[in-house]
Amino acid sequence: MKAFSLIIIVFSLIGQLSFAQTKTYKIDPQKARVEFKVSHLGVLTVNGVFTEFDGEIILNNGNVFMLKGNVYVKSINTNEKARDKILLSEPYLDEKTYPILHFQSSNVDKASKMIAGELTIKNEKRSIEMPYEILDDQIHIATRISRKDFNLNFGSMNALIGDSIEIEIHITF
């Protein structure tokens, strides 16, 4: 009977330890940033942010275990209202038809510090990998995507805008 009681106590402690090592954080727009950069006319860089987004990140033993999030297209801000209005229209981001950009991780490689998953923009789903770094209570994620992979073809302005979009995400938890 003593051995049985001891086994129950051990399994109880193991369950508590593994629970304590996994934490789920809601992504708070007040403590996070979603930024992007794209070249324009080959010599200029347009910097922007999205100010409305949500999601969650699960950390296990201090490593990313899962990441998912939504970015609300209407919240784009490039510090130029006229440009933002154009970017919200069709053929650009077409906010009325495609109001949300979505990411869902499928695998996280702790050794290489890479998050793999599906990014959806304008109903185009593509697998991407994003390197990440955890510093204290913040995670930094950076990647590049080809806008053409996501049907971001900009009509008569297409040749003036670079294909590569740099994305940076900073999340404080």
Accessible surface in RSA format (square Angstrom, percent):
REM  Atomic radii and reference values for relative SASA: ProtOr
REM  Chains: A
REM  Algorithm: Lee & Richards
REM  Probe-radius: 1.40
REM  Slices: 20
REM RES _ NUM      All-atoms   Total-Side   Main-Chain    Non-polar    All polar
REM                ABS   REL    ABS   REL    ABS   REL    ABS   REL    ABS   REL
RES MET A   1   185.34  96.0 139.80  92.5  45.54 108.4 122.13 103.8  63.21  83.7
RES LYS A   2   185.09  90.3 175.67 107.8   9.41  22.4 123.03 110.7  62.06  66.1
RES ALA A   3    69.03  63.5  61.45  94.8   7.58  17.2  66.24  93.3   2.79   7.4
RES PHE A   4   120.00  60.0 117.15  72.6   2.85   7.4 118.47  71.8   1.52   4.4
RES SER A   5    49.52  41.8  46.38  61.9   3.14   7.2  27.46  58.5  22.07  30.9
RES LEU A   6   110.09  61.3 108.01  77.3   2.08   5.2 109.51  76.9   0.58   1.6
RES ILE A   7    90.28  51.4  88.66  66.0   1.62   3.9  90.28  65.0   0.00   0.0
RES ILE A   8    89.43  50.9  85.72  63.9   3.71   8.9  88.18  63.5   1.24   3.4
RES ILE A   9    96.49  54.9  95.17  70.9   1.32   3.2  96.49  69.5   0.00   0.0
RES VAL A  10    66.81  44.0  66.20  59.9   0.61   1.5  66.76  58.0   0.04   0.1
RES PHE A  11   136.47  68.3 128.24  79.4   8.23  21.4 128.51  77.9   7.96  22.8
RES SER A  12    61.36  51.9  47.14  62.9  14.22  32.8  21.96  46.8  39.40  55.2
RES LEU A  13    95.45  53.2  95.44  68.3   0.01   0.0  95.44  67.0   0.01   0.0
RES ILE A  14    94.55  53.8  93.94  70.0   0.61   1.5  94.20  67.8   0.35   1.0
RES GLY A  15    38.39  47.3   0.00   N/A  38.39  47.3  33.60  92.2   4.80  10.7
RES GLN A  16   116.82  65.3 109.77  80.2   7.06  16.8  42.82  91.2  74.00  56.1
RES LEU A  17   109.35  60.9 108.98  78.0   0.37   0.9 109.30  76.8   0.04   0.1
RES SER A  18    61.92  52.3  56.81  75.8   5.12  11.8  41.39  88.1  20.53  28.8
RES PHE A  19   163.07  81.6 155.23  96.1   7.84  20.4 161.55  97.9   1.51   4.3
RES ALA A  20    66.60  61.2  45.73  70.6  20.87  47.5  53.95  76.0  12.65  33.5
RES GLN A  21    87.55  49.0  75.05  54.8  12.50  29.8  23.87  50.8  63.68  48.3
RES THR A  22    49.48  35.2  39.04  39.6  10.44  24.9  32.95  44.3  16.53  25.0
RES LYS A  23   117.07  57.1 112.73  69.2   4.34  10.3  62.00  55.8  55.07  58.7
RES THR A  24    76.77  54.6  46.67  47.3  30.10  71.7  29.32  39.4  47.45  71.7
RES TYR A  25    58.05  27.1  55.26  31.4   2.79   7.3  39.71  29.8  18.33  22.6
RES LYS A  26   157.33  76.8 138.03  84.7  19.30  46.0 102.01  91.8  55.32  58.9
RES ILE A  27    18.27  10.4  10.16   7.6   8.11  19.5  10.88   7.8   7.39  20.0
RES ASP A  28    54.52  38.2  49.98  49.7   4.55  10.7  21.87  51.5  32.65  32.6
RES PRO A  29    53.79  39.2  39.26  35.8  14.54  52.8  39.26  32.4  14.54  90.4
RES GLN A  30   162.81  91.0 128.75  94.1  34.06  81.1  46.45  98.9 116.36  88.3
RES LYS A  31   113.96  55.6 102.63  63.0  11.32  27.0  60.47  54.4  53.49  57.0
RES ALA A  32    12.68  11.7   0.40   0.6  12.29  27.9   3.30   4.6   9.38  24.8
RES ARG A  33   122.50  51.4 120.13  61.2   2.37   5.6  50.20  68.6  72.30  43.8
RES VAL A  34    14.79   9.7  14.57  13.2   0.21   0.5  14.57  12.7   0.21   0.6
RES GLU A  35    43.73  25.1  43.57  33.0   0.17   0.4  13.44  26.0  30.29  24.7
RES PHE A  36    23.31  11.7  20.86  12.9   2.45   6.4  22.32  13.5   0.99   2.8
RES LYS A  37    87.10  42.5  86.13  52.8   0.98   2.3  38.31  34.5  48.79  52.0
RES VAL A  38    20.75  13.7  17.94  16.2   2.82   6.8  20.75  18.0   0.00   0.0
RES SER A  39    45.14  38.1  41.09  54.8   4.05   9.3  28.18  60.0  16.97  23.8
RES HIS A  40    40.38  22.1  40.35  28.0   0.04   0.1  17.56  18.1  22.83  26.6
RES LEU A  41    92.40  51.5  67.97  48.6  24.43  61.4  75.43  53.0  16.97  45.7
RES GLY A  42    68.38  84.3   0.00   N/A  68.38  84.3  33.27  91.3  35.11  78.6
RES VAL A  43   129.64  85.3  93.20  84.4  36.44  87.8 101.38  88.1  28.26  76.6
RES LEU A  44    97.20  54.1  93.91  67.2   3.29   8.3  96.45  67.7   0.75   2.0
RES THR A  45    80.61  57.3  54.76  55.5  25.84  61.6  25.22  33.9  55.39  83.7
RES VAL A  46    15.75  10.4  13.03  11.8   2.72   6.6  15.75  13.7   0.00   0.0
RES ASN A  47    83.49  57.6  74.79  72.3   8.70  20.9  31.48  75.8  52.01  50.3
RES GLY A  48     5.95   7.3   0.00   N/A   5.95   7.3   4.20  11.5   1.76   3.9
RES VAL A  49    26.98  17.8  26.98  24.4   0.00   0.0  26.98  23.4   0.00   0.0
RES PHE A  50    16.74   8.4  14.04   8.7   2.70   7.0  14.04   8.5   2.70   7.7
RES THR A  51    73.09  52.0  58.37  59.2  14.72  35.1  49.54  66.5  23.54  35.6
RES GLU A  52    78.12  44.9  76.29  57.7   1.83   4.4  29.37  56.8  48.75  39.8
RES PHE A  53    14.33   7.2   8.57   5.3   5.76  15.0   8.57   5.2   5.76  16.5
RES ASP A  54    57.25  40.1  55.34  55.1   1.91   4.5  29.93  70.4  27.32  27.2
RES GLY A  55    15.12  18.6   0.00   N/A  15.12  18.6  10.66  29.3   4.46  10.0
RES GLU A  56    26.23  15.1  26.23  19.8   0.00   0.0   1.27   2.5  24.96  20.4
RES ILE A  57     0.03   0.0   0.03   0.0   0.00   0.0   0.03   0.0   0.00   0.0
RES ILE A  58    30.38  17.3  30.38  22.6   0.00   0.0  30.38  21.9   0.00   0.0
RES LEU A  59    14.55   8.1  14.15  10.1   0.39   1.0  14.22  10.0   0.32   0.9
RES ASN A  60    48.20  33.2  46.97  45.4   1.24   3.0   6.97  16.8  41.23  39.9
RES ASN A  61    90.67  62.5  62.78  60.7  27.89  67.2  31.82  76.6  58.85  56.9
RES GLY A  62    50.54  62.3   0.00   N/A  50.54  62.3  33.26  91.3  17.28  38.7
RES ASN A  63    31.32  21.6  31.27  30.2   0.05   0.1   0.87   2.1  30.45  29.4
RES VAL A  64     3.00   2.0   0.00   0.0   3.00   7.2   0.00   0.0   3.00   8.1
RES PHE A  65   129.25  64.7 114.32  70.8  14.93  38.8 116.22  70.5  13.03  37.3
RES MET A  66    30.08  15.6  30.03  19.9   0.04   0.1  29.30  24.9   0.78   1.0
RES LEU A  67     8.60   4.8   8.60   6.2   0.00   0.0   8.60   6.0   0.00   0.0
RES LYS A  68    79.88  39.0  79.88  49.0   0.01   0.0  25.24  22.7  54.64  58.2
RES GLY A  69    15.77  19.4   0.00   N/A  15.77  19.4  13.92  38.2   1.85   4.1
RES ASN A  70    40.50  27.9  40.01  38.7   0.49   1.2   0.07   0.2  40.43  39.1
RES VAL A  71    23.36  15.4  23.36  21.1   0.00   0.0  23.36  20.3   0.00   0.0
RES TYR A  72    58.15  27.1  58.15  33.1   0.00   0.0  40.64  30.5  17.50  21.6
RES VAL A  73     0.20   0.1   0.20   0.2   0.00   0.0   0.20   0.2   0.00   0.0
RES LYS A  74   120.55  58.8 102.45  62.9  18.11  43.1  47.65  42.9  72.90  77.7
RES SER A  75     9.31   7.9   0.17   0.2   9.13  21.0   7.59  16.2   1.71   2.4
RES ILE A  76    13.72   7.8   3.22   2.4  10.50  25.3   3.22   2.3  10.50  28.5
RES ASN A  77    56.56  39.0  54.33  52.5   2.23   5.4   7.65  18.4  48.90  47.3
RES THR A  78     5.32   3.8   0.00   0.0   5.32  12.7   0.16   0.2   5.16   7.8
RES ASN A  79   142.45  98.2 104.24 100.7  38.22  92.0  35.25  84.8 107.21 103.6
RES GLU A  80    86.71  49.8  81.54  61.7   5.16  12.3  28.38  54.9  58.32  47.6
RES LYS A  81   184.57  90.0 174.66 107.2   9.90  23.6 122.26 110.0  62.31  66.4
RES ALA A  82    67.44  62.0  55.87  86.2  11.58  26.3  63.28  89.1   4.17  11.0
RES ARG A  83    67.17  28.2  65.56  33.4   1.61   3.8  29.18  39.9  38.00  23.0
RES ASP A  84    16.68  11.7  16.68  16.6   0.00   0.0   9.20  21.6   7.48   7.5
RES LYS A  85   159.07  77.6 154.12  94.6   4.95  11.8  99.33  89.4  59.74  63.6
RES ILE A  86    92.11  52.4  89.80  66.9   2.32   5.6  92.11  66.3   0.00   0.0
RES LEU A  87    26.98  15.0  26.98  19.3   0.00   0.0  26.98  18.9   0.00   0.0
RES LEU A  88    46.63  26.0  42.19  30.2   4.44  11.2  42.27  29.7   4.36  11.7
RES SER A  89    49.78  42.1  40.42  53.9   9.37  21.6  42.29  90.0   7.50  10.5
RES GLU A  90   117.23  67.3  97.03  73.4  20.20  48.1  37.43  72.4  79.80  65.2
RES PRO A  91    43.65  31.8  43.48  39.6   0.17   0.6  43.48  35.9   0.17   1.0
RES TYR A  92    18.10   8.5  18.10  10.3   0.00   0.0  11.26   8.5   6.84   8.4
RES LEU A  93    18.23  10.2  17.53  12.5   0.70   1.8  17.53  12.3   0.70   1.9
RES ASP A  94    17.07  12.0  16.94  16.9   0.13   0.3   0.13   0.3  16.94  16.9
RES GLU A  95    37.31  21.4  36.91  27.9   0.40   1.0   0.54   1.0  36.78  30.0
RES LYS A  96   188.68  92.0 156.11  95.8  32.56  77.5 114.52 103.1  74.16  79.0
RES THR A  97    83.83  59.6  59.26  60.1  24.57  58.6  43.34  58.2  40.49  61.2
RES TYR A  98    55.15  25.7  51.47  29.3   3.67   9.6  17.38  13.1  37.77  46.6
RES PRO A  99    62.93  45.9  61.69  56.2   1.24   4.5  61.69  50.9   1.24   7.7
RES ILE A 100    72.26  41.1  60.02  44.7  12.24  29.5  60.02  43.2  12.24  33.2
RES LEU A 101    20.74  11.6  19.88  14.2   0.86   2.2  20.21  14.2   0.53   1.4
RES HIS A 102    63.13  34.5  62.31  43.3   0.82   2.1  49.51  51.0  13.61  15.8
RES PHE A 103    19.75   9.9  18.95  11.7   0.81   2.1  18.95  11.5   0.81   2.3
RES GLN A 104    66.07  36.9  64.66  47.3   1.41   3.3  37.88  80.6  28.18  21.4
RES SER A 105    11.12   9.4   2.38   3.2   8.74  20.1   0.00   0.0  11.12  15.6
RES SER A 106    93.98  79.4  53.72  71.7  40.26  92.7  49.30 105.0  44.68  62.6
RES ASN A 107    92.84  64.0  85.94  83.0   6.90  16.6  23.84  57.4  69.00  66.7
RES VAL A 108    25.31  16.7   3.48   3.2  21.82  52.6   3.48   3.0  21.82  59.2
RES ASP A 109    61.75  43.3  56.23  56.0   5.52  13.0  15.83  37.3  45.91  45.8
RES LYS A 110   120.58  58.8 111.73  68.6   8.85  21.1  57.60  51.8  62.98  67.1
RES ALA A 111   102.44  94.2  60.62  93.6  41.82  95.1  73.01 102.8  29.43  78.0
RES SER A 112    63.79  53.9  38.39  51.2  25.41  58.5  45.46  96.8  18.33  25.7
RES LYS A 113    79.39  38.7  79.38  48.7   0.01   0.0  57.32  51.6  22.06  23.5
RES MET A 114    48.96  25.4  47.86  31.7   1.10   2.6  39.56  33.6   9.41  12.5
RES ILE A 115     0.00   0.0   0.00   0.0   0.00   0.0   0.00   0.0   0.00   0.0
RES ALA A 116    21.38  19.7  21.38  33.0   0.00   0.0  21.38  30.1   0.00   0.0
RES GLY A 117     3.14   3.9   0.00   N/A   3.14   3.9   1.89   5.2   1.25   2.8
RES GLU A 118    75.46  43.3  74.95  56.7   0.52   1.2  21.86  42.3  53.60  43.8
RES LEU A 119    17.73   9.9  17.73  12.7   0.00   0.0  17.73  12.5   0.00   0.0
RES THR A 120    19.90  14.2  19.90  20.2   0.00   0.0  17.76  23.9   2.14   3.2
RES ILE A 121     8.88   5.1   8.83   6.6   0.05   0.1   8.88   6.4   0.00   0.0
RES LYS A 122    15.68   7.6  11.36   7.0   4.31  10.3   4.03   3.6  11.65  12.4
RES ASN A 123   121.65  83.9  95.60  92.4  26.05  62.7  18.51  44.6 103.14  99.7
RES GLU A 124    52.17  30.0  51.11  38.7   1.05   2.5   3.50   6.8  48.67  39.7
RES LYS A 125   125.16  61.1 109.72  67.3  15.44  36.8  56.75  51.1  68.41  72.9
RES ARG A 126    95.96  40.3  92.64  47.2   3.32   7.9  33.16  45.3  62.80  38.1
RES SER A 127    97.85  82.7  70.04  93.5  27.82  64.1  40.30  85.8  57.55  80.6
RES ILE A 128    23.95  13.6  15.34  11.4   8.61  20.8  22.90  16.5   1.05   2.8
RES GLU A 129   105.78  60.7  91.41  69.2  14.36  34.2  23.98  46.4  81.80  66.8
RES MET A 130     6.30   3.3   6.30   4.2   0.00   0.0   1.33   1.1   4.96   6.6
RES PRO A 131    65.04  47.4  63.02  57.4   2.02   7.4  63.24  52.2   1.80  11.2
RES TYR A 132     9.17   4.3   0.00   0.0   9.17  23.9   2.49   1.9   6.69   8.2
RES GLU A 133    87.49  50.2  86.08  65.1   1.41   3.4  27.46  53.1  60.03  49.0
RES ILE A 134    43.60  24.8  21.45  16.0  22.15  53.4  21.45  15.4  22.15  60.1
RES LEU A 135   101.05  56.3  96.64  69.1   4.41  11.1  99.12  69.6   1.93   5.2
RES ASP A 136   144.40 101.2 105.53 105.0  38.87  91.9  37.14  87.4 107.27 107.0
RES ASP A 137    75.39  52.8  74.09  73.7   1.29   3.1  26.89  63.3  48.49  48.4
RES GLN A 138    63.57  35.5  62.99  46.0   0.58   1.4   8.58  18.3  54.98  41.7
RES ILE A 139     0.00   0.0   0.00   0.0   0.00   0.0   0.00   0.0   0.00   0.0
RES HIS A 140    48.57  26.5  47.82  33.2   0.75   1.9  34.55  35.6  14.02  16.3
RES ILE A 141     0.80   0.5   0.73   0.5   0.08   0.2   0.73   0.5   0.08   0.2
RES ALA A 142    32.07  29.5  30.69  47.4   1.39   3.2  31.12  43.8   0.95   2.5
RES THR A 143    19.53  13.9   7.27   7.4  12.26  29.2  10.02  13.5   9.51  14.4
RES ARG A 144   155.80  65.4 133.32  68.0  22.48  53.5  50.72  69.3 105.08  63.7
RES ILE A 145    12.79   7.3   3.87   2.9   8.92  21.5  12.38   8.9   0.40   1.1
RES SER A 146    30.54  25.8  24.45  32.6   6.09  14.0  20.92  44.5   9.62  13.5
RES ARG A 147     1.23   0.5   1.23   0.6   0.00   0.0   0.27   0.4   0.96   0.6
RES LYS A 148   105.07  51.3  90.02  55.2  15.06  35.8  42.08  37.9  63.00  67.1
RES ASP A 149    69.84  48.9  64.72  64.4   5.12  12.1   6.45  15.2  63.39  63.2
RES PHE A 150     2.11   1.1   2.11   1.3   0.00   0.0   2.11   1.3   0.00   0.0
RES ASN A 151    68.85  47.5  64.06  61.9   4.79  11.5   8.00  19.3  60.85  58.8
RES LEU A 152     5.05   2.8   5.05   3.6   0.00   0.0   5.05   3.5   0.00   0.0
RES ASN A 153    63.46  43.8  58.57  56.6   4.90  11.8  24.81  59.7  38.65  37.4
RES PHE A 154    13.70   6.9  11.69   7.2   2.01   5.2  11.69   7.1   2.01   5.8
RES GLY A 155    50.49  62.3   0.00   N/A  50.49  62.3  37.88 103.9  12.61  28.2
RES SER A 156   116.37  98.3  74.41  99.3  41.96  96.7  60.35 128.5  56.02  78.5
RES MET A 157    69.40  35.9  69.40  45.9   0.00   0.0  45.70  38.9  23.70  31.4
RES ASN A 158    39.43  27.2  37.29  36.0   2.14   5.1   9.42  22.7  30.01  29.0
RES ALA A 159   102.40  94.2  60.77  93.8  41.63  94.7  72.34 101.9  30.06  79.6
RES LEU A 160    71.81  40.0  68.18  48.8   3.63   9.1  70.62  49.6   1.20   3.2
RES ILE A 161    23.54  13.4  17.13  12.8   6.40  15.4  17.95  12.9   5.58  15.2
RES GLY A 162    20.43  25.2   0.00   N/A  20.43  25.2  18.61  51.1   1.82   4.1
RES ASP A 163    51.75  36.3  44.21  44.0   7.54  17.8  20.10  47.3  31.65  31.6
RES SER A 164    50.90  43.0  42.25  56.4   8.65  19.9  40.13  85.5  10.76  15.1
RES ILE A 165    23.27  13.2  23.27  17.3   0.00   0.0  23.27  16.8   0.00   0.0
RES GLU A 166    55.33  31.8  54.55  41.3   0.78   1.9   7.98  15.4  47.35  38.7
RES ILE A 167    29.23  16.6  28.38  21.1   0.85   2.0  28.48  20.5   0.74   2.0
RES GLU A 168    48.26  27.7  47.80  36.2   0.46   1.1   8.58  16.6  39.68  32.4
RES ILE A 169    32.72  18.6  32.72  24.4   0.00   0.0  32.72  23.6   0.00   0.0
RES HIS A 170    41.60  22.7  41.36  28.7   0.24   0.6  30.99  31.9  10.62  12.4
RES ILE A 171     3.24   1.8   3.24   2.4   0.00   0.0   3.24   2.3   0.00   0.0
RES THR A 172    41.66  29.6  36.03  36.5   5.62  13.4  24.69  33.2  16.96  25.6
RES PHE A 173    48.31  24.2  13.58   8.4  34.73  90.4  33.67  20.4  14.64  41.9
END  Absolute sums over single chains surface
CHAIN  1 A    10561.3       8984.2       1577.2       6281.3       4280.0
END  Absolute sums over all chains
TOTAL         10561.3       8984.2       1577.2       6281.3       4280.0
